[in-house]
Amino acid sequence: MITVVSGLPRSGTSLMMQMIVAGGISPLTDGLRTADENNPKGYFEWEPAKTLKNHPHALAAGEGKVVKIVSALLKQLPPLYEYRIVFMRRPLEEVVASQNKMLTRLGREVPATPNAAVFGAFEKHLRDIESWLATRGNATVLYVDHSVVLDRPQDEAARIANFLGGNLDISPMAAQVERSLHREKSGQNAPAR
């Protein structure tokens, strides 16, 4: 069984990785992308996730571990394995604001694409991925709202631990949640549509 944390970039996937690792599941990461101002506790990324389509057996290293695979790459998950997927949901206004702030912090240009087009593309992508996940016989999915994790970390940690087999340590999972790192909030600094 391979545990996968997924969702849009900037939807709380790194936080969820922190929680699950603190609970007791080892991460499959490569350490190439280190912590920075955008993710002070680290990214927990694994570069081979981007090439699973051509190298499906690489994921064998994830057996019994947790790996972060963004939603755009989920369809590359090889059918060779069984998956438990924790899928992060976050309001799109926050996702886009967080992505734009990250680009600004990195000194990169923020795309001039109208936000309505970005939101529409994300909504279509999420509908497509959720429909696709519903047809996978080798995957079970738990959808987790970023805001609920922030508001009720202990309850959500317990729910996630139960989904992942019940053998995780809930208190250290909940302790990973730092509300101060929730900098882009819905309705506050939200970009105009």
C-alpha positions as a Markdown table, in Angstrom:
| # | Residue | x | y | z |
|---|---|---|---|---|
| 1 | Met | 0.0 | 0.0 | 0.0 |
| 2 | Ile | 1.3 | 3.4 | -1.0 |
| 3 | Thr | 0.0 | 6.6 | 0.7 |
| 4 | Val | -0.3 | 9.5 | -1.6 |
| 5 | Val | -0.9 | 13.2 | -0.6 |
| 6 | Ser | -2.4 | 15.1 | -3.5 |
| 7 | Gly | -4.2 | 18.3 | -4.5 |
| 8 | Leu | -3.4 | 21.5 | -6.4 |
| 9 | Pro | -0.1 | 23.1 | -5.8 |
| 10 | Arg | -0.4 | 25.4 | -2.7 |
| 11 | Ser | -3.5 | 23.6 | -1.5 |
| 12 | Gly | -1.9 | 22.3 | 1.8 |
| 13 | Thr | -0.1 | 19.2 | 0.5 |
| 14 | Ser | 3.1 | 20.0 | 2.3 |
| 15 | Leu | 1.3 | 20.5 | 5.5 |
| 16 | Met | -0.5 | 17.2 | 5.1 |
| 17 | Met | 2.9 | 15.5 | 4.4 |
| 18 | Gln | 4.2 | 17.0 | 7.6 |
| 19 | Met | 1.2 | 15.7 | 9.5 |
| 20 | Ile | 1.4 | 12.2 | 8.2 |
| 21 | Val | 5.1 | 11.9 | 8.7 |
| 22 | Ala | 4.8 | 13.2 | 12.2 |
| 23 | Gly | 2.1 | 10.6 | 12.7 |
| 24 | Gly | 4.6 | 7.8 | 11.9 |
| 25 | Ile | 4.6 | 7.1 | 8.1 |
| 26 | Ser | 8.0 | 7.5 | 6.5 |
| 27 | Pro | 8.1 | 9.9 | 3.5 |
| 28 | Leu | 9.3 | 9.1 | 0.0 |
| 29 | Thr | 11.2 | 12.3 | -0.8 |
| 30 | Asp | 14.5 | 13.3 | -2.4 |
| 31 | Gly | 15.4 | 16.4 | -0.4 |
| 32 | Leu | 16.2 | 18.4 | -3.6 |
| 33 | Arg | 13.8 | 21.2 | -2.8 |
| 34 | Thr | 14.6 | 22.5 | 0.6 |
| 35 | Ala | 12.5 | 24.7 | 3.0 |
| 36 | Asp | 12.2 | 28.4 | 2.1 |
| 37 | Glu | 10.0 | 31.4 | 2.9 |
| 38 | Asn | 7.2 | 29.8 | 0.8 |
| 39 | Asn | 7.2 | 26.5 | 2.7 |
| 40 | Pro | 9.2 | 27.1 | 6.0 |
| 41 | Lys | 8.8 | 23.4 | 7.0 |
| 42 | Gly | 9.8 | 22.0 | 3.6 |
| 43 | Tyr | 8.1 | 20.7 | 0.4 |
| 44 | Phe | 8.4 | 16.9 | 0.8 |
| 45 | Glu | 8.8 | 16.4 | -2.9 |
| 46 | Trp | 10.0 | 13.4 | -4.9 |
| 47 | Glu | 11.3 | 14.4 | -8.4 |
| 48 | Pro | 10.6 | 11.0 | -10.0 |
| 49 | Ala | 6.8 | 11.6 | -9.5 |
| 50 | Lys | 7.1 | 13.8 | -12.7 |
| 51 | Thr | 8.2 | 10.8 | -14.8 |
| 52 | Leu | 6.0 | 7.9 | -13.5 |
| 53 | Lys | 4.4 | 7.5 | -16.9 |
| 54 | Asn | 7.8 | 6.4 | -18.3 |
| 55 | His | 9.2 | 4.8 | -15.1 |
| 56 | Pro | 6.2 | 3.3 | -13.2 |
| 57 | His | 8.4 | 0.8 | -11.3 |
| 58 | Ala | 10.1 | 3.8 | -9.5 |
| 59 | Leu | 7.1 | 4.0 | -7.3 |
| 60 | Ala | 7.9 | 0.6 | -5.7 |
| 61 | Ala | 10.1 | 2.6 | -3.4 |
| 62 | Gly | 6.9 | 4.1 | -1.9 |
| 63 | Glu | 5.5 | 0.9 | -0.6 |
| 64 | Gly | 4.6 | 1.5 | 3.1 |
| 65 | Lys | 5.5 | 5.2 | 2.7 |
| 66 | Val | 3.8 | 8.5 | 1.9 |
| 67 | Val | 4.6 | 10.4 | -1.2 |
| 68 | Lys | 3.4 | 13.8 | -2.5 |
| 69 | Ile | 2.1 | 13.7 | -6.1 |
| 70 | Val | 0.2 | 16.9 | -7.2 |
| 71 | Ser | -3.2 | 16.4 | -8.8 |
| 72 | Ala | -1.9 | 17.1 | -12.3 |
| 73 | Leu | 0.3 | 13.9 | -12.1 |
| 74 | Leu | -2.2 | 11.6 | -10.5 |
| 75 | Lys | -3.2 | 10.0 | -13.8 |
| 76 | Gln | 0.4 | 8.8 | -14.1 |
| 77 | Leu | 0.0 | 6.5 | -11.0 |
| 78 | Pro | 0.8 | 3.1 | -12.2 |
| 79 | Pro | -1.9 | 0.5 | -11.8 |
| 80 | Leu | 0.7 | -1.9 | -10.3 |
| 81 | Tyr | 0.0 | -0.7 | -6.7 |
| 82 | Glu | -2.7 | -0.1 | -4.2 |
| 83 | Tyr | -3.1 | 3.5 | -3.0 |
| 84 | Arg | -4.6 | 5.5 | -0.2 |
| 85 | Ile | -4.9 | 9.1 | -1.4 |
| 86 | Val | -5.4 | 12.0 | 0.9 |
| 87 | Phe | -6.6 | 14.8 | -1.4 |
| 88 | Met | -6.3 | 18.4 | -0.2 |
| 89 | Arg | -9.0 | 20.9 | -1.0 |
| 90 | Arg | -8.6 | 24.6 | -0.6 |
| 91 | Pro | -10.6 | 27.6 | -1.9 |
| 92 | Leu | -9.3 | 28.5 | -5.3 |
| 93 | Glu | -9.0 | 32.1 | -4.4 |
| 94 | Glu | -6.5 | 31.1 | -1.7 |
| 95 | Val | -4.6 | 28.7 | -4.0 |
| 96 | Val | -4.2 | 31.4 | -6.7 |
| 97 | Ala | -3.2 | 34.0 | -4.2 |
| 98 | Ser | -0.7 | 31.7 | -2.6 |
| 99 | Gln | 0.7 | 30.7 | -6.0 |
| 100 | Asn | 1.0 | 34.4 | -7.0 |
| 101 | Lys | 2.7 | 35.3 | -3.7 |
| 102 | Met | 5.1 | 32.4 | -4.1 |
| 103 | Leu | 6.1 | 33.6 | -7.6 |
| 104 | Thr | 6.6 | 37.2 | -6.3 |
| 105 | Arg | 8.8 | 35.9 | -3.4 |
| 106 | Leu | 10.8 | 34.0 | -5.9 |
| 107 | Gly | 11.2 | 37.1 | -8.1 |
| 108 | Arg | 9.3 | 35.6 | -10.9 |
| 109 | Glu | 6.6 | 37.3 | -13.0 |
| 110 | Val | 3.0 | 36.6 | -12.0 |
| 111 | Pro | 1.0 | 35.5 | -15.0 |
| 112 | Ala | -1.3 | 38.1 | -16.5 |
| 113 | Thr | -4.0 | 35.5 | -17.1 |
| 114 | Pro | -7.4 | 36.8 | -15.9 |
| 115 | Asn | -8.3 | 35.1 | -12.7 |
| 116 | Ala | -11.6 | 33.9 | -14.0 |
| 117 | Ala | -9.8 | 31.8 | -16.6 |
| 118 | Val | -7.4 | 30.4 | -14.0 |
| 119 | Phe | -10.3 | 29.5 | -11.7 |
| 120 | Gly | -12.2 | 27.9 | -14.5 |
| 121 | Ala | -9.2 | 25.8 | -15.6 |
| 122 | Phe | -8.7 | 24.7 | -12.0 |
| 123 | Glu | -12.4 | 23.8 | -11.5 |
| 124 | Lys | -12.4 | 21.7 | -14.7 |
| 125 | His | -9.2 | 20.0 | -13.7 |
| 126 | Leu | -10.5 | 19.1 | -10.2 |
| 127 | Arg | -13.8 | 17.8 | -11.6 |
| 128 | Asp | -11.9 | 15.7 | -14.1 |
| 129 | Ile | -9.5 | 14.3 | -11.4 |
| 130 | Glu | -12.3 | 13.5 | -9.0 |
| 131 | Ser | -14.3 | 11.7 | -11.7 |
| 132 | Trp | -11.2 | 9.7 | -12.6 |
| 133 | Leu | -10.4 | 8.8 | -9.0 |
| 134 | Ala | -13.9 | 7.5 | -8.6 |
| 135 | Thr | -13.2 | 4.9 | -11.3 |
| 136 | Arg | -10.0 | 3.6 | -9.8 |
| 137 | Gly | -10.4 | 0.1 | -8.2 |
| 138 | Asn | -6.9 | 0.3 | -6.7 |
| 139 | Ala | -7.3 | 3.6 | -4.9 |
| 140 | Thr | -9.3 | 4.9 | -1.9 |
| 141 | Val | -9.6 | 8.6 | -1.5 |
| 142 | Leu | -10.1 | 10.8 | 1.6 |
| 143 | Tyr | -10.9 | 14.5 | 0.7 |
| 144 | Val | -9.6 | 16.9 | 3.3 |
| 145 | Asp | -10.5 | 20.6 | 3.5 |
| 146 | His | -7.5 | 22.8 | 4.3 |
| 147 | Ser | -9.6 | 25.2 | 6.4 |
| 148 | Val | -11.0 | 22.3 | 8.5 |
| 149 | Val | -7.5 | 21.1 | 9.2 |
| 150 | Leu | -6.6 | 24.6 | 10.4 |
| 151 | Asp | -9.8 | 25.0 | 12.5 |
| 152 | Arg | -9.9 | 21.4 | 14.0 |
| 153 | Pro | -6.4 | 19.9 | 13.7 |
| 154 | Gln | -7.0 | 17.2 | 16.4 |
| 155 | Asp | -10.3 | 16.0 | 14.8 |
| 156 | Glu | -8.9 | 16.0 | 11.3 |
| 157 | Ala | -5.7 | 14.3 | 12.4 |
| 158 | Ala | -7.9 | 11.5 | 13.9 |
| 159 | Arg | -10.0 | 11.2 | 10.8 |
| 160 | Ile | -6.8 | 11.0 | 8.6 |
| 161 | Ala | -5.2 | 8.5 | 10.9 |
| 162 | Asn | -8.3 | 6.3 | 10.8 |
| 163 | Phe | -8.3 | 6.4 | 7.0 |
| 164 | Leu | -4.7 | 5.5 | 6.9 |
| 165 | Gly | -5.2 | 2.4 | 9.1 |
| 166 | Gly | -5.5 | 3.8 | 12.6 |
| 167 | Asn | -1.9 | 3.3 | 13.7 |
| 168 | Leu | -0.7 | 6.9 | 13.5 |
| 169 | Asp | 0.1 | 9.2 | 16.5 |
| 170 | Ile | -2.6 | 11.9 | 16.4 |
| 171 | Ser | -1.1 | 14.5 | 18.8 |
| 172 | Pro | 2.1 | 15.1 | 16.8 |
| 173 | Met | 0.0 | 15.2 | 13.6 |
| 174 | Ala | -2.2 | 17.9 | 15.0 |
| 175 | Ala | 0.8 | 19.8 | 16.4 |
| 176 | Gln | 2.1 | 20.3 | 12.8 |
| 177 | Val | -0.7 | 22.8 | 12.1 |
| 178 | Glu | 0.5 | 26.4 | 12.5 |
| 179 | Arg | -2.2 | 28.9 | 11.8 |
| 180 | Ser | 0.4 | 31.6 | 11.3 |
| 181 | Leu | 1.5 | 30.0 | 8.1 |
| 182 | His | -2.0 | 30.4 | 6.6 |
| 183 | Arg | -1.2 | 33.7 | 5.0 |
| 184 | Glu | -3.6 | 33.8 | 2.0 |
| 185 | Lys | -7.2 | 33.6 | 3.2 |
| 186 | Ser | -10.5 | 33.6 | 1.3 |
| 187 | Gly | -12.0 | 37.1 | 1.2 |
| 188 | Gln | -8.8 | 38.7 | 2.4 |
| 189 | Asn | -6.2 | 39.7 | -0.2 |
| 190 | Ala | -8.3 | 37.6 | -2.7 |
| 191 | Pro | -7.6 | 38.5 | -6.3 |
| 192 | Ala | -10.4 | 40.1 | -8.3 |
| 193 | Arg | -12.2 | 37.8 | -10.7 |
